């Protein structure tokens, strides 16, 4: 009996190890899926909203709007074309810039 006892113990350990179930695929990928959802709501969705807002602002530009360019130039729109805008930055000084170079409208209280 003592000779067979050591044979039974390793066999039961192997059997016990084989009976433990592996985690399901869903439980392995669930943390990754949760992180991706959080990343979408915190990073991607606000960036998309901001991009749509800027695109709408660029589409709605009209003569007389006071704008600021990405380079920090303040000016008033005096001419519009499909892909560019003509700005008056001083008396008798006009420049032509791309619509995508306009970063936003000036606040109402500011003068150019």
Buried (B, 14 or more C-beta within 10 A) or exposed (E): EEEEEEEEEEEEEEEEEEEEEEEEEEEEEEEEEEEEEEEEEEEEEEEEEEEEEBEEBBEEBEEEBBBBBEEEBBBBBEEEEEEBBBBBBEEEEEEEBEBBBBBEBBEEEEEB
